[in-house]
Amino acid sequence: MKNIFAEFGRSFMATLFFAVILCGLYPLLVFGLAHLLFPRQANGSLLVDGSGTVRGSALIAQDFTAPGYFHPRPSAAGAYGYDAANSGGSNLGPTSQALAAQIAQRLAAYRAENGLPANAVVPADAVTASGSGLDPDISPQNAALQAPRVAKARGLPEQQVRELVRQNTRRRQWGIFGEPRVNVMTLNFALDELARHFALDPPPQK
Amino acid sequence: MNPHQWLELAVYVAALVLVTKPLGLWINRVLDPGGRTWLDPVMRPLEKLTYRVLRVDPAREHDWKQYTFAMLAFSLVSCLFTYAILRLQFYLPLNPQKLGALAPHLAFNTAVSFTTNTNWQSYGGEATMSYFSQMAGLAIHNFFSAAVGIAIAGALVRGVARQTAETIGNFWVDITRIMFLLLLPICVVLAVFLVSQGMIQNFKPYTVARLIEPQTISVQKTDENGKPVTDAKGNPVMVNQTLATQTIVQGPMASQIAIKMLGTNGGGYTNANAAHPFENPTPLSNFVQMLALLCIGSALTCHLGRETKNQKHGWAVWTAMFTMFLAGVMVCWWAEARGNPIHQKLGVAIADGNMEGKEARFGIFDSALFATVTTDASCGAVNSMHDSFTPLGGLVPLFNIQTGEVIFGGVGAGLYGMLIFVILAVFIAGLMVGRTPEYLGKKIEAYDVKMVMLAFVILAFLILGFTAWACASDWGKAGLNNAGPHGLSEILYAYTSGAGNNGSAFAGLNANTPWYDTTLGIDMLLGRFGMIVPLLALAGSLSRKKIVPASVGTFPVSGVTFVVLLVGTVVLVGALTFLPALAIGPIVEHFLMLQGHVF
């Protein structure tokens, strides 16, 4: 009997003692090292504009609907999508009628926006919701189909937009891992920065 | 299935093989109370301090009953600790979002879930848990339950290796050494690496960003009391509203994710788990997380070989695990790459595969590999939504859990689960040739086989029993997100995941109801401790036996015959138990999908 009480007392002490080290000192140590070595990442890879306002994170998608921006993947996060405090996917299964209807609707919208024929085959990432609902990346094929629309809406030469897409494309990491992809957040941010520079400092007239 | 992906698979396998032996030897020293490591100058004083605080005499060992009691007492007390934190969340520090307390059923479910290394989550992390709850309520069990699992595997291996011994080790010494010499050092390095890839680690409130392009959304109008307004016909009145900001999750994520993966816990910091761009920022972070997830389970087979002085046996067990792992990856990858003909008929590119619920940076292969790895081990982290997988792609994670989580498995749990199958396999082999079955010189007798069968029966009973109950009840059907056979798969997956202590989900199921939270809580508790207790009894029984020298009639526990027999036993037991349920869930759904049926 005495042993039983001793073991419970020991369990209680162990919980508290380990908590101090594993839940207190360990996260603080990681916090210290992270802010010493990688402060930008540890704070969320935030995108800050010229006026010092936080406009988002390079890793977290926002919704874009205007023709002058590249559009991210559809999102099922939160009630209105792209809710960065409420991540998640649609969790609709392969034989879901609701999912098939959503995809049909997104296909029609995507073809109309980008001037594609009514039976055009569309990249899968453009019409399916991502797992997190915050996927900042689209496939290079998807970006290539959107580039002419963005160039036209912004009055930029298509070549220049394609060059920006190239700069915001990431290859397979170390040539091995993952898939090639284009980051919509940094790309759209760069498009706006470009516009702002032109406004402040127009190109010299000939 | 392109060459890049084959290369990545090869790199993953190579990395797993390379890490197995060195880590196995390290674990071997950690599980030996007198074992020396180069971390001793730092960790030895901490270890000694722990023994003094806990009043533990490291030289005194436990018999199996004392060991079991210490393990149960520690699990119970730490579970109550977490329950208290979750219920009192609102009054505790580090809660910048002012998140309220959890309801009793959710707090019970969550505390049990993390104590049992399941990490089933009926909640969305970022909208429910304060930083304090994440760190002290949840991450603490990521360490504890992992250490308990490894300790039990270590105790069972001692039982196999020793002869005529009454004791199987000291529980407190085992978990202390596992936490300080194995888990903590790797986690520090892993966490800092994950931050380098883009994972967050801070204590600031969620960031409010001004949207680059403000959006107009349609919301239901509310009156001055905040009540939703409806028109005369009862339809909601909608008004347009401008959405100008985005609230971005923050917090101490990296420190928690490192142990979440290494300890095969899998409980996400965020709702989207490892699909969230902060929780798994790059394909490289994904690769390293997958490696962290399987490495201890893989290395423990090396420890088994070393401890029983039969390294070939260790590698034979590894090979059996690896064979089933590879088969799972192939099926899941093939099914997802093939995609969904219903969507392809509408105009979705066939070459892209099934991308619903997957992230662009991972694509088909990394998602399929992750899904297989996380269910081989009892991890349950997900980097894509399993609910949206094709039927056969989703069958693989489901069946992986139903094998009893023995394909490398959860840390410790995988090895002790597999040893049950090993004993069953030698028992069957013994019956076939008409000899008393023996395992590494230990005679396997009626008591041992009874304990083994008890562990199997509990798993089957929990999964099928609870699924049948939920399917036949209104509370069960009310939680469904999908109709047709997929609905059955959602329920089956939930109780499979709970009993197998995996924690992944067909996450469309709304399980945060009193009925689901409670039944899943019981499912997880019995799935964990209903298996561990018979197993420790088995360890006690084995340790007392004499080792008889091998003779020509001894069935060898290494070599191809043994591997085939072991894989056959695992697959057969799983298939015999679960095939009927799988046939009316994912298998029939597969054929309906090919026919173009939707629900």
Chai-1 contact restraints between the chains, C-beta under 6 A:
chainA,res_idxA,chainB,res_idxB,connection_type,confidence,min_distance_angstrom,max_distance_angstrom,comment,restraint_id
A,E7,B,A70,contact,1.0,0.0,6.0,A-B,restraint_1
A,E7,B,A73,contact,1.0,0.0,6.0,A-B,restraint_2
A,F8,B,A73,contact,1.0,0.0,6.0,A-B,restraint_3
A,R10,B,L54,contact,1.0,0.0,6.0,A-B,restraint_4
A,S11,B,A73,contact,1.0,0.0,6.0,A-B,restraint_5
A,S11,B,F74,contact,1.0,0.0,6.0,A-B,restraint_6
A,S11,B,V77,contact,1.0,0.0,6.0,A-B,restraint_7
A,F12,B,V77,contact,1.0,0.0,6.0,A-B,restraint_8
A,M13,B,L54,contact,1.0,0.0,6.0,A-B,restraint_9
A,A14,B,L54,contact,1.0,0.0,6.0,A-B,restraint_10
A,T15,B,V77,contact,1.0,0.0,6.0,A-B,restraint_11
A,T15,B,S78,contact,1.0,0.0,6.0,A-B,restraint_12
A,T15,B,F81,contact,1.0,0.0,6.0,A-B,restraint_13
A,F17,B,V53,contact,1.0,0.0,6.0,A-B,restraint_14
A,A19,B,A136,contact,1.0,0.0,6.0,A-B,restraint_15
A,A19,B,I140,contact,1.0,0.0,6.0,A-B,restraint_16
A,L22,B,F143,contact,1.0,0.0,6.0,A-B,restraint_17
A,C23,B,M135,contact,1.0,0.0,6.0,A-B,restraint_18
A,C23,B,A136,contact,1.0,0.0,6.0,A-B,restraint_19
A,C23,B,I140,contact,1.0,0.0,6.0,A-B,restraint_20
A,Y26,B,S255,contact,1.0,0.0,6.0,A-B,restraint_21
A,P27,B,M135,contact,1.0,0.0,6.0,A-B,restraint_22
A,P27,B,P252,contact,1.0,0.0,6.0,A-B,restraint_23
A,P27,B,S255,contact,1.0,0.0,6.0,A-B,restraint_24
A,V30,B,A191,contact,1.0,0.0,6.0,A-B,restraint_25
A,V30,B,Q201,contact,1.0,0.0,6.0,A-B,restraint_26
A,V30,B,A254,contact,1.0,0.0,6.0,A-B,restraint_27
A,V30,B,S255,contact,1.0,0.0,6.0,A-B,restraint_28
A,F31,B,Q201,contact,1.0,0.0,6.0,A-B,restraint_29
A,L33,B,V192,contact,1.0,0.0,6.0,A-B,restraint_30
A,A34,B,V195,contact,1.0,0.0,6.0,A-B,restraint_31
A,A34,B,Q201,contact,1.0,0.0,6.0,A-B,restraint_32
A,F38,B,V195,contact,1.0,0.0,6.0,A-B,restraint_33
A,F38,B,S196,contact,1.0,0.0,6.0,A-B,restraint_34
A,Q41,B,V195,contact,1.0,0.0,6.0,A-B,restraint_35
A,Q41,B,G198,contact,1.0,0.0,6.0,A-B,restraint_36
A,A42,B,V195,contact,1.0,0.0,6.0,A-B,restraint_37
A,A42,B,Q201,contact,1.0,0.0,6.0,A-B,restraint_38
A,A42,B,N202,contact,1.0,0.0,6.0,A-B,restraint_39
A,N43,B,N202,contact,1.0,0.0,6.0,A-B,restraint_40
A,G44,B,I200,contact,1.0,0.0,6.0,A-B,restraint_41
A,S45,B,G198,contact,1.0,0.0,6.0,A-B,restraint_42
A,T53,B,R210,contact,1.0,0.0,6.0,A-B,restraint_43
A,V54,B,A209,contact,1.0,0.0,6.0,A-B,restraint_44
A,R55,B,A209,contact,1.0,0.0,6.0,A-B,restraint_45
A,R55,B,R210,contact,1.0,0.0,6.0,A-B,restraint_46
A,R55,B,I212,contact,1.0,0.0,6.0,A-B,restraint_47
A,G56,B,A209,contact,1.0,0.0,6.0,A-B,restraint_48
A,S57,B,I248,contact,1.0,0.0,6.0,A-B,restraint_49
A,L59,B,G198,contact,1.0,0.0,6.0,A-B,restraint_50
A,L59,B,P277,contact,1.0,0.0,6.0,A-B,restraint_51
A,L59,B,P281,contact,1.0,0.0,6.0,A-B,restraint_52
A,I60,B,I248,contact,1.0,0.0,6.0,A-B,restraint_53
A,I60,B,P277,contact,1.0,0.0,6.0,A-B,restraint_54
A,Q62,B,L211,contact,1.0,0.0,6.0,A-B,restraint_55
A,Q62,B,Q246,contact,1.0,0.0,6.0,A-B,restraint_56
A,D63,B,Q215,contact,1.0,0.0,6.0,A-B,restraint_57
A,F64,B,E213,contact,1.0,0.0,6.0,A-B,restraint_58
A,A66,B,E213,contact,1.0,0.0,6.0,A-B,restraint_59
A,Y69,B,E213,contact,1.0,0.0,6.0,A-B,restraint_60
A,Y80,B,I217,contact,1.0,0.0,6.0,A-B,restraint_61
A,A84,B,Q246,contact,1.0,0.0,6.0,A-B,restraint_62
A,A84,B,I248,contact,1.0,0.0,6.0,A-B,restraint_63
A,A85,B,E126,contact,1.0,0.0,6.0,A-B,restraint_64
A,A85,B,Y206,contact,1.0,0.0,6.0,A-B,restraint_65
A,A85,B,T247,contact,1.0,0.0,6.0,A-B,restraint_66
A,A85,B,V249,contact,1.0,0.0,6.0,A-B,restraint_67
A,N86,B,A127,contact,1.0,0.0,6.0,A-B,restraint_68
A,S87,B,T270,contact,1.0,0.0,6.0,A-B,restraint_69
A,S87,B,N271,contact,1.0,0.0,6.0,A-B,restraint_70
A,S87,B,A272,contact,1.0,0.0,6.0,A-B,restraint_71
A,S87,B,H276,contact,1.0,0.0,6.0,A-B,restraint_72
A,G88,B,N271,contact,1.0,0.0,6.0,A-B,restraint_73
A,G88,B,A272,contact,1.0,0.0,6.0,A-B,restraint_74
A,G89,B,G357,contact,1.0,0.0,6.0,A-B,restraint_75
A,G89,B,M385,contact,1.0,0.0,6.0,A-B,restraint_76
A,N91,B,M385,contact,1.0,0.0,6.0,A-B,restraint_77
A,N91,B,D387,contact,1.0,0.0,6.0,A-B,restraint_78
A,N91,B,N481,contact,1.0,0.0,6.0,A-B,restraint_79
A,N91,B,A507,contact,1.0,0.0,6.0,A-B,restraint_80
A,N91,B,G508,contact,1.0,0.0,6.0,A-B,restraint_81
A,G93,B,D387,contact,1.0,0.0,6.0,A-B,restraint_82
A,G93,B,N482,contact,1.0,0.0,6.0,A-B,restraint_83
A,G93,B,H486,contact,1.0,0.0,6.0,A-B,restraint_84
A,P94,B,N340,contact,1.0,0.0,6.0,A-B,restraint_85
A,P94,B,T390,contact,1.0,0.0,6.0,A-B,restraint_86
A,P94,B,P391,contact,1.0,0.0,6.0,A-B,restraint_87
A,P94,B,M593,contact,1.0,0.0,6.0,A-B,restraint_88
A,T95,B,G484,contact,1.0,0.0,6.0,A-B,restraint_89
A,T95,B,H486,contact,1.0,0.0,6.0,A-B,restraint_90
A,T95,B,E589,contact,1.0,0.0,6.0,A-B,restraint_91
A,T95,B,L592,contact,1.0,0.0,6.0,A-B,restraint_92
A,T95,B,M593,contact,1.0,0.0,6.0,A-B,restraint_93
A,T95,B,V598,contact,1.0,0.0,6.0,A-B,restraint_94
A,T95,B,F599,contact,1.0,0.0,6.0,A-B,restraint_95
A,S96,B,N482,contact,1.0,0.0,6.0,A-B,restraint_96
A,Q97,B,V598,contact,1.0,0.0,6.0,A-B,restraint_97
A,Q97,B,F599,contact,1.0,0.0,6.0,A-B,restraint_98
A,A100,B,I342,contact,1.0,0.0,6.0,A-B,restraint_99
A,A100,B,V598,contact,1.0,0.0,6.0,A-B,restraint_100
A,I103,B,H343,contact,1.0,0.0,6.0,A-B,restraint_101
A,I103,B,L346,contact,1.0,0.0,6.0,A-B,restraint_102
A,A104,B,L346,contact,1.0,0.0,6.0,A-B,restraint_103
A,L107,B,L346,contact,1.0,0.0,6.0,A-B,restraint_104
A,L107,B,G347,contact,1.0,0.0,6.0,A-B,restraint_105
A,V121,B,G347,contact,1.0,0.0,6.0,A-B,restraint_106
A,V121,B,A349,contact,1.0,0.0,6.0,A-B,restraint_107
A,V122,B,G347,contact,1.0,0.0,6.0,A-B,restraint_108
A,P123,B,A349,contact,1.0,0.0,6.0,A-B,restraint_109
A,P123,B,D352,contact,1.0,0.0,6.0,A-B,restraint_110
A,A124,B,V348,contact,1.0,0.0,6.0,A-B,restraint_111
A,A124,B,A349,contact,1.0,0.0,6.0,A-B,restraint_112
A,A124,B,D352,contact,1.0,0.0,6.0,A-B,restraint_113
A,A124,B,M355,contact,1.0,0.0,6.0,A-B,restraint_114
A,D125,B,M355,contact,1.0,0.0,6.0,A-B,restraint_115
A,D125,B,A360,contact,1.0,0.0,6.0,A-B,restraint_116
A,T128,B,M355,contact,1.0,0.0,6.0,A-B,restraint_117
A,T128,B,E356,contact,1.0,0.0,6.0,A-B,restraint_118
A,S130,B,E359,contact,1.0,0.0,6.0,A-B,restraint_119
A,G131,B,A272,contact,1.0,0.0,6.0,A-B,restraint_120
A,G131,B,A275,contact,1.0,0.0,6.0,A-B,restraint_121
A,G131,B,G357,contact,1.0,0.0,6.0,A-B,restraint_122
A,G131,B,K358,contact,1.0,0.0,6.0,A-B,restraint_123
A,G131,B,E359,contact,1.0,0.0,6.0,A-B,restraint_124
A,G131,B,S384,contact,1.0,0.0,6.0,A-B,restraint_125
A,G131,B,M385,contact,1.0,0.0,6.0,A-B,restraint_126
A,S132,B,A272,contact,1.0,0.0,6.0,A-B,restraint_127
A,S132,B,A275,contact,1.0,0.0,6.0,A-B,restraint_128
A,S132,B,H276,contact,1.0,0.0,6.0,A-B,restraint_129
A,L134,B,P277,contact,1.0,0.0,6.0,A-B,restraint_130
A,D135,B,E359,contact,1.0,0.0,6.0,A-B,restraint_131
A,D135,B,A360,contact,1.0,0.0,6.0,A-B,restraint_132
A,P136,B,P277,contact,1.0,0.0,6.0,A-B,restraint_133
A,D137,B,A360,contact,1.0,0.0,6.0,A-B,restraint_134
A,D137,B,R361,contact,1.0,0.0,6.0,A-B,restraint_135
A,I138,B,A360,contact,1.0,0.0,6.0,A-B,restraint_136
A,S139,B,A360,contact,1.0,0.0,6.0,A-B,restraint_137
A,Q173,B,T282,contact,1.0,0.0,6.0,A-B,restraint_138
A,Q173,B,P283,contact,1.0,0.0,6.0,A-B,restraint_139
A,Q173,B,L284,contact,1.0,0.0,6.0,A-B,restraint_140
A,I176,B,L7,contact,1.0,0.0,6.0,A-B,restraint_141
A,I176,B,E8,contact,1.0,0.0,6.0,A-B,restraint_142
A,I176,B,V11,contact,1.0,0.0,6.0,A-B,restraint_143
A,F177,B,P283,contact,1.0,0.0,6.0,A-B,restraint_144
A,F177,B,L284,contact,1.0,0.0,6.0,A-B,restraint_145
A,F177,B,F287,contact,1.0,0.0,6.0,A-B,restraint_146
A,G178,B,P283,contact,1.0,0.0,6.0,A-B,restraint_147
A,G178,B,R361,contact,1.0,0.0,6.0,A-B,restraint_148
A,G178,B,D366,contact,1.0,0.0,6.0,A-B,restraint_149
A,E179,B,G363,contact,1.0,0.0,6.0,A-B,restraint_150
A,R181,B,A360,contact,1.0,0.0,6.0,A-B,restraint_151
A,R181,B,R361,contact,1.0,0.0,6.0,A-B,restraint_152
A,N188,B,I212,contact,1.0,0.0,6.0,A-B,restraint_153
